[in-house]
Amino acid sequence: MAPLTLLLTRCLLLTTVTRRRDERGDVPGWVLVTVMTAGLVGALYSLAKPQLTDMLSSALDSVH
């Protein structure tokens, strides 16, 4: 094979071969995402608590 063809073939094989991945993941990243999500939910709930309470009360009252 020509050197360029050989190089391109190696590059193609290196990019397409499945590599064994570390299954542990990015723990600090997931912790950050979880904490930020909990913070956003808490902030939105504190702002919308009266409206959510009214919606739930009206929905439960309409059942009876």
Backbone as CSV, one residue per row, in Angstrom:
resi,resn,N_x,N_y,N_z,CA_x,CA_y,CA_z,C_x,C_y,C_z
1,MET,0.838,-1.183,0.000,0.000,0.000,0.000,0.881,1.244,0.000
2,ALA,0.330,2.276,-0.567,1.046,3.549,-0.564,1.015,4.119,0.852
3,PRO,2.018,4.888,1.232,2.059,5.423,2.597,0.821,6.250,2.969
4,LEU,0.299,7.029,2.027,-0.881,7.836,2.327,-2.105,6.942,2.539
5,THR,-2.256,5.939,1.732,-3.372,5.011,1.882,-3.284,4.269,3.210
6,LEU,-2.084,3.863,3.569,-1.872,3.174,4.835,-2.211,4.093,6.016
7,LEU,-1.790,5.333,5.933,-2.090,6.298,6.988,-3.588,6.538,7.115
8,LEU,-4.253,6.721,6.002,-5.705,6.939,6.032,-6.450,5.719,6.553
9,THR,-5.985,4.539,6.205,-6.606,3.312,6.700,-6.437,3.197,8.210
10,ARG,-5.249,3.509,8.710,-5.022,3.462,10.157,-5.897,4.482,10.886
11,CYS,-5.984,5.688,10.332,-6.833,6.719,10.956,-8.291,6.281,10.992
12,LEU,-8.753,5.688,9.895,-10.133,5.219,9.845,-10.371,4.115,10.867
13,LEU,-9.448,3.192,10.988,-9.592,2.109,11.958,-9.553,2.628,13.392
14,LEU,-8.690,3.595,13.663,-8.595,4.134,15.016,-9.845,4.889,15.420
15,THR,-10.510,5.543,14.476,-11.705,6.314,14.818,-12.956,5.453,14.876
16,THR,-12.955,4.303,14.213,-14.155,3.479,14.190,-14.118,2.305,15.162
17,VAL,-12.958,1.952,15.657,-12.846,0.838,16.599,-13.480,1.253,17.923
18,THR,-14.349,0.406,18.433,-14.962,0.714,19.720,-13.947,0.494,20.824
19,ARG,-13.831,1.475,21.653,-12.888,1.385,22.756,-13.628,1.065,24.036
20,ARG,-12.953,0.371,24.901,-13.538,0.070,26.198,-13.588,1.358,27.000
21,ARG,-14.777,1.705,27.453,-14.952,2.959,28.159,-15.054,2.722,29.653
22,ASP,-14.657,3.714,30.382,-14.779,3.659,31.831,-16.240,3.896,32.183
23,GLU,-16.870,2.963,32.854,-18.296,3.039,33.139,-18.625,3.859,34.383
24,ARG,-17.613,4.357,35.065,-17.873,5.121,36.279,-18.500,6.462,35.984
25,GLY,-18.185,7.048,34.858,-18.748,8.332,34.496,-18.071,9.483,35.219
26,ASP,-18.651,10.624,35.060,-18.115,11.842,35.644,-18.914,12.156,36.901
27,VAL,-18.495,11.596,38.027,-19.250,11.724,39.276,-19.388,13.174,39.714
28,PRO,-18.335,13.975,39.761,-18.524,15.371,40.172,-19.476,16.125,39.251
29,GLY,-19.455,15.818,37.972,-20.386,16.453,37.038,-21.826,16.102,37.345
30,TRP,-22.087,14.830,37.626,-23.448,14.406,37.942,-23.915,14.985,39.268
31,VAL,-23.005,15.091,40.230,-23.379,15.701,41.510,-23.746,17.156,41.298
32,LEU,-22.977,17.866,40.494,-23.263,19.264,40.209,-24.606,19.413,39.508
33,VAL,-24.884,18.579,38.534,-26.165,18.640,37.825,-27.314,18.370,38.790
34,THR,-27.169,17.388,39.672,-28.222,17.048,40.619,-28.471,18.182,41.603
35,VAL,-27.412,18.768,42.119,-27.557,19.860,43.083,-28.175,21.085,42.418
36,MET,-27.746,21.391,41.208,-28.309,22.547,40.513,-29.784,22.325,40.171
37,THR,-30.145,21.104,39.787,-31.538,20.803,39.494,-32.397,20.942,40.750
38,ALA,-31.904,20.426,41.857,-32.652,20.556,43.114,-32.788,22.026,43.505
39,GLY,-31.755,22.817,43.287,-31.831,24.239,43.588,-32.835,24.959,42.720
40,LEU,-32.863,24.634,41.430,-33.839,25.255,40.529,-35.264,24.869,40.890
41,VAL,-35.476,23.603,41.204,-36.819,23.160,41.599,-37.252,23.854,42.876
42,GLY,-36.359,23.974,43.836,-36.684,24.667,45.084,-37.008,26.134,44.853
43,ALA,-36.235,26.801,44.014,-36.485,28.215,43.727,-37.811,28.407,42.999
44,LEU,-38.077,27.566,42.005,-39.348,27.683,41.280,-40.534,27.357,42.180
45,TYR,-40.367,26.368,43.042,-41.455,26.017,43.944,-41.742,27.150,44.924
46,SER,-40.699,27.803,45.424,-40.930,28.892,46.374,-41.639,30.066,45.701
47,LEU,-41.392,30.261,44.420,-42.076,31.340,43.704,-43.511,30.979,43.332
48,ALA,-43.749,29.730,43.008,-45.049,29.317,42.487,-45.902,28.570,43.502
49,LYS,-45.504,28.544,44.766,-46.222,27.765,45.767,-47.693,28.158,45.887
50,PRO,-48.033,29.453,45.953,-49.462,29.798,46.068,-50.284,29.324,44.862
51,GLN,-49.751,29.496,43.671,-50.481,29.063,42.479,-50.619,27.543,42.425
52,LEU,-49.565,26.836,42.792,-49.630,25.374,42.794,-50.616,24.859,43.838
53,THR,-50.642,25.515,45.001,-51.577,25.118,46.045,-53.015,25.346,45.596
54,ASP,-53.280,26.489,44.965,-54.624,26.767,44.456,-55.033,25.775,43.375
55,MET,-54.106,25.453,42.467,-54.425,24.497,41.400,-54.727,23.119,41.975
56,LEU,-53.948,22.685,42.957,-54.180,21.375,43.544,-55.501,21.354,44.314
57,SER,-55.777,22.414,45.052,-57.032,22.478,45.798,-58.242,22.464,44.885
58,SER,-58.179,23.231,43.813,-59.316,23.250,42.879,-59.477,21.909,42.175
59,ALA,-58.372,21.254,41.869,-58.463,19.942,41.220,-59.060,18.903,42.171
60,LEU,-58.646,18.942,43.428,-59.200,17.987,44.393,-60.652,18.305,44.727
61,ASP,-61.027,19.570,44.752,-62.414,19.954,45.005,-63.326,19.532,43.853
62,SER,-62.822,19.552,42.638,-63.650,19.178,41.480,-63.897,17.680,41.439
63,VAL,-63.098,16.883,42.125,-63.279,15.432,42.144,-64.487,15.057,42.984
64,HIS,-64.697,15.758,44.079,-65.790,15.413,44.974,-67.068,15.867,44.404
